[in-house]
């Protein structure tokens, strides 16, 4: 487990994460909509899904409310985050499991879907994490990722940073100071944001087909990958 993931075992850090408003709530909500649309469009109702790095369960609630899955396994590497999720979600279709997606793992049974929302940017080795998801899926199963990605160059990275400043309505006279503070905060949180091409290439190397980015809005993106049939 990385240092950043271990930090969420601190009760105060977990509580702050749980109660804090998303950086950009409308953008996050749209990401969730796209992720759910992909899952419903590709999979019949009644399957089993597992969420990696679910935190206190924001996207698991979306899955649960949709009624599309008969079983949802909410996982997180931090016991404190799991405890918060269990207080938030009490439903017989949801089970809870401590799981560190930076290490080897396997589900109790093969899955129809593996999903992750704003978590895998903490993974130092994206290919390894995708390989673990590949092994956990049934043939024809899908991996849907919503994540925080980086620009491909200093130019695009700065444009993304400027959009984040616009969201927070940072005055021009404080812009450079805020940009540095935002970069420092992301580094302190252990974010390992990488360009979209790293995700796409790693997903293909893991064995997935139909790998694509089907939605992107500056630093947020939704990616799809399908495990081939034998």
C-alpha positions as CSV (number, residue, x, y, z in Angstrom):
1,X,0.0,0.0,0.0
2,X,1.3,3.4,-0.9
3,X,1.8,6.2,1.7
4,X,-1.1,8.1,0.3
5,X,-3.5,5.1,0.7
6,X,-2.2,4.4,4.2
7,X,-3.1,8.0,5.2
8,X,-6.8,7.2,4.8
9,X,-6.5,4.8,7.8
10,X,-6.2,7.9,9.9
11,X,-9.8,8.5,11.3
12,X,-9.6,12.3,11.0
13,X,-8.3,12.1,7.4
14,X,-11.0,9.6,6.5
15,X,-13.7,11.8,8.1
16,X,-12.5,14.9,6.2
17,X,-12.6,13.0,2.9
18,X,-16.1,11.7,3.6
19,X,-17.5,15.1,4.6
20,X,-15.7,17.3,2.1
21,X,-17.4,18.5,-1.0
22,X,-16.0,17.2,-4.3
23,X,-13.6,19.6,-6.0
24,X,-16.1,20.1,-8.8
25,X,-19.5,18.4,-8.0
26,X,-21.2,18.9,-11.4
27,X,-18.2,17.4,-13.2
28,X,-18.0,14.5,-10.8
29,X,-21.8,13.9,-11.2
30,X,-21.4,13.8,-15.0
31,X,-18.5,11.4,-14.7
32,X,-20.7,9.1,-12.6
33,X,-23.5,9.3,-15.2
34,X,-21.2,8.3,-18.0
35,X,-19.8,5.4,-16.0
36,X,-23.2,4.1,-15.2
37,X,-24.5,4.5,-18.8
38,X,-21.5,2.3,-20.0
39,X,-22.2,-0.4,-17.5
40,X,-25.9,-0.5,-18.3
41,X,-25.3,-0.4,-22.0
42,X,-22.8,-3.3,-22.0
43,X,-24.1,-5.7,-19.3
44,X,-27.4,-7.3,-18.7
45,X,-29.0,-6.6,-15.4
46,X,-28.4,-8.9,-12.4
47,X,-24.6,-9.2,-12.6
48,X,-21.9,-8.8,-9.9
49,X,-19.7,-5.7,-9.7
50,X,-16.7,-4.8,-7.5
51,X,-15.5,-1.3,-6.9
52,X,-11.8,-0.6,-6.2
53,X,-10.9,2.2,-3.9
54,X,-14.5,3.0,-3.2
55,X,-13.8,5.3,-0.2
56,X,-17.0,5.9,1.6
57,X,-19.1,4.7,-1.3
58,X,-20.2,7.6,-3.5
59,X,-20.2,5.6,-6.7
60,X,-21.4,2.4,-5.0
61,X,-24.5,4.3,-4.1
62,X,-25.0,5.2,-7.7
63,X,-24.7,1.5,-8.7
64,X,-27.0,0.5,-5.9
65,X,-29.7,3.1,-6.8
66,X,-29.6,2.0,-10.4
67,X,-30.8,-1.5,-9.4
68,X,-28.7,-2.9,-12.3
69,X,-26.5,-5.3,-10.2
70,X,-27.6,-8.1,-8.0
71,X,-24.4,-8.0,-5.9
72,X,-21.9,-5.1,-5.3
73,X,-18.6,-5.6,-3.5
74,X,-17.3,-2.3,-2.1
75,X,-13.6,-2.4,-1.4
76,X,-11.0,0.0,0.0
77,X,-7.5,-0.5,1.3
78,X,-8.2,1.6,4.4
79,X,-10.2,0.2,7.3
80,X,-11.4,3.6,8.4
81,X,-12.9,4.3,4.9
82,X,-14.6,0.9,4.9
83,X,-16.1,1.7,8.4
84,X,-17.5,5.0,7.0
85,X,-18.9,3.2,4.0
86,X,-20.6,0.6,6.2
87,X,-22.4,3.4,8.1
88,X,-23.5,5.0,4.9
89,X,-24.7,1.9,3.0
90,X,-26.7,-0.8,4.6
91,X,-28.2,-3.0,1.9
92,X,-28.2,-6.8,1.5
93,X,-26.9,-6.4,-2.1
94,X,-23.7,-4.7,-0.9
95,X,-20.8,-6.4,0.8
96,X,-17.6,-4.9,2.1
97,X,-14.0,-6.1,1.7
98,X,-10.6,-4.6,2.6
99,X,-8.6,-4.7,-0.6
100,X,-5.4,-2.9,-1.6
101,X,-5.4,-2.5,-5.4
102,X,-1.6,-1.9,-5.4
103,X,-1.2,-5.6,-4.4
104,X,-2.3,-8.9,-5.8
105,X,-5.9,-9.6,-5.1
106,X,-8.7,-11.9,-6.3
107,X,-12.5,-11.8,-5.8
108,X,-14.4,-14.7,-4.2
109,X,-15.9,-15.3,-7.7
110,X,-15.4,-13.9,-11.2
111,X,-17.1,-10.6,-11.8
112,X,-19.2,-9.1,-14.5
113,X,-17.8,-5.6,-13.8
114,X,-14.9,-4.0,-12.0
115,X,-15.2,-0.2,-11.5
116,X,-13.1,2.5,-10.0
117,X,-13.9,6.1,-9.4
118,X,-11.1,8.6,-8.6
119,X,-8.9,6.0,-7.0
120,X,-6.4,4.5,-9.5
121,X,-4.4,7.7,-9.8
122,X,-3.0,6.5,-6.5
123,X,-1.6,3.4,-8.2
124,X,2.1,3.6,-8.9
125,X,1.9,0.8,-11.5
126,X,-1.2,1.2,-13.7
127,X,-0.4,-1.9,-15.7
128,X,-0.2,-4.1,-12.6
129,X,-3.5,-2.8,-11.3
130,X,-5.2,-3.4,-14.7
131,X,-3.8,-6.9,-14.9
132,X,-5.4,-7.7,-11.5
133,X,-8.8,-6.4,-12.7
134,X,-8.4,-8.4,-15.9
135,X,-7.9,-11.6,-13.9
136,X,-11.0,-10.9,-11.7
137,X,-13.4,-10.5,-14.6
138,X,-15.4,-13.1,-16.4
139,X,-14.8,-13.3,-20.2
140,X,-16.9,-10.5,-21.6
141,X,-16.7,-8.6,-18.3
142,X,-16.0,-4.9,-18.3
143,X,-13.7,-2.5,-16.5
144,X,-15.0,1.0,-16.2
145,X,-12.6,3.7,-14.7
146,X,-13.3,7.3,-13.8
147,X,-10.1,9.0,-12.9
148,X,-8.0,12.0,-12.4
149,X,-5.5,12.2,-15.3
150,X,-2.6,14.4,-16.3
151,X,-1.9,16.4,-19.4
152,X,0.5,15.1,-22.0
153,X,2.8,18.1,-21.8
154,X,3.6,21.2,-19.8
155,X,1.3,23.2,-22.0
156,X,-1.8,20.9,-21.6
157,X,-1.0,20.4,-17.9
158,X,-1.1,24.1,-17.4
159,X,-4.4,24.4,-19.3
160,X,-5.9,21.8,-16.9
161,X,-4.5,23.7,-13.9
162,X,-6.1,26.9,-15.2
163,X,-9.5,25.2,-15.6
164,X,-9.2,24.0,-12.0
165,X,-8.5,27.6,-10.9
166,X,-11.5,28.8,-13.0
167,X,-13.8,26.3,-11.2
168,X,-12.6,27.8,-7.9
169,X,-13.0,31.4,-9.2
170,X,-9.4,32.3,-8.3
171,X,-8.7,36.0,-8.8
172,X,-6.1,36.9,-11.4
173,X,-3.9,38.5,-8.8
174,X,-3.7,35.3,-6.8
175,X,-3.6,32.8,-9.8
176,X,0.1,31.8,-9.7
177,X,0.1,31.4,-5.9
178,X,-3.1,29.2,-6.1
179,X,-1.7,27.1,-9.0
180,X,1.4,26.3,-6.9
181,X,-0.7,25.5,-3.8
182,X,-2.9,23.2,-5.9
183,X,0.1,21.4,-7.3
184,X,1.6,21.0,-3.8
185,X,-1.7,19.7,-2.4
186,X,-2.0,17.1,-5.1
187,X,1.6,16.0,-4.5
188,X,1.0,15.8,-0.7
189,X,-2.1,13.6,-1.3
190,X,0.1,11.2,-3.2
191,X,-1.6,11.6,-6.6
192,X,0.2,9.8,-9.4
193,X,-1.8,11.3,-12.2
194,X,-0.6,10.2,-15.6
195,X,-1.6,11.1,-19.2
196,X,-4.5,9.3,-20.9
197,X,-2.1,7.4,-23.2
198,X,-0.6,5.7,-20.3
199,X,-4.0,4.4,-19.2
200,X,-5.0,3.3,-22.8
201,X,-1.6,1.6,-23.5
202,X,-1.6,-0.2,-20.1
203,X,-5.1,-1.5,-20.5
204,X,-4.3,-3.0,-23.9
205,X,-1.1,-4.5,-22.5
206,X,-3.2,-6.1,-19.7
207,X,-5.1,-8.0,-22.4
208,X,-8.3,-5.9,-22.7
209,X,-10.1,-5.2,-26.0
210,X,-12.3,-2.2,-27.0
211,X,-10.1,0.1,-24.9
212,X,-11.3,3.7,-25.2
213,X,-11.8,6.9,-23.4
214,X,-15.5,7.7,-23.9
215,X,-15.6,11.0,-21.9
216,X,-13.1,13.5,-20.8
217,X,-13.4,16.9,-19.2
218,X,-10.0,18.4,-18.6
219,X,-8.5,16.4,-15.6
220,X,-11.4,13.9,-15.4
221,X,-11.9,11.0,-17.8
222,X,-13.9,7.8,-18.1
223,X,-12.3,4.7,-19.7
224,X,-13.7,1.5,-20.9
225,X,-12.1,-1.9,-21.4
226,X,-13.6,-5.3,-22.1
227,X,-12.1,-8.7,-21.3
228,X,-12.2,-10.9,-24.5
229,X,-14.0,-14.2,-24.5
230,X,-11.8,-17.3,-24.5
